[in-house]
């Protein structure tokens, strides 16, 4: 069955993958994007080729009216942890509160204005970071929220607003909490594209906390398919964790990228003969650094979804792309 969806943050990294997946399903998509520094406005040329796509350049805080639709898929957010910590970077903590909390409040009220029998479901993107770190095992959807940094705190606050608006005003919702996303089209402040950029300009890659933190890696294409599965088979009033099948220390991810970047170089035991210290700066740390994130997504997998992308294959193609296409 065709669906009508709003997608906020449609020109962002994950938002663009979700938009593309919905359009390929022949769903009607109304994309909303504020067009911040992390938006890729060139994607509009691709999306506007679909007759079932419409676009509004708008801040979600200014949404007061919604056309009839089935879902409001909210990916509009400030997401970079470092930016949330240091006010002198690109955006400060006030912008995180404005978008990640007040923006969600705006969407909830826009949905609440619709007749109760005609309200769309808010399919909201949260993050695995709301649970905080965990040394062993993994969190499930009922685990306590223990955010460790300003970014994850704003995402947890938004989740709380959604729960309250659901109970008080009967606003239908679904919340997804994905692990660390990667893939083509990611803004260069994130680890994978930043590694590629720094290697291209012969600049050392800053790696926090000796590269010891562990992350679970989920391709944005798989995330988009998870959204399709949840929209088609999920139940309102539920939270769905989304996890990739690859977990590793950050330093090992960086080494994989370096290996791919120099794979045509002199080999030793099947790998480029490299002194990684020439390419990595380990003398930096992040305040409030989480040691390891991990979530149990068996609830989502019971709906028939599983990640399809192989991490090593995807990293190889991503590095090749960045070697041939400099991204500012």
C-alpha angles and dihedrals in degrees: 000000000000117000134204113222141175113215115195116200088026093158095051125096103268091024092060092051091050091047091051092048092050093048091050087054086057091243119152108253128193106190121207123192135160089206099230124173091283096053120102105216091182087076089073089075089060097042096046089060085075114083089209093063129092127174137208123186099217144134110243088230087068097053108113100150132048127193114228108286143149100233141017102206106198117205097142106122148124102247114169110107095205090054090053091053102044116051093196092066127087096296130009135222092270089065090051090054092044095052106025098043110017091038091056089047088055093051092048091053092046089054092045090058090063118090109273092243091052104043119132120229116254105228098193128193111223122161141243086243092078088076093055123222128320127194098204136018120001144271123255128206092272095054121119118265112243108165115191105196138035093262096054090041091059091048091050090049090054090052089054091052090052093052091050095046089049094053098040102034101021093241106169116229148171121195125203123198110193128185125236108322125211136169145106116324098033117146113255096245088077122088104255100046091038090057090051093048094048092048089051092055094038093246124140118257113240109227117187123230096000089300091282099129113105124222135182112230122219124178114233090230089061090046090054092052089049088057091052090050093048093047091051102037109014127102126236117249091039137117120217124197115210118203135179124224097240125078126174146140115278092240090059091051090052091049091051090053092048090049091052093046092054099031091125090058127098109304131224119183090345095308133092112272097247139155099214091201087073090065106031133072108205095172096094134084139186122233112244092010114187114227100210138353122204134159134186109232099177089121091063094041089056086067090061102264127126132158113268103184120099109222098216093048092047093048090052092055093043092052091047090052093050093046089058099035120046110214117201 
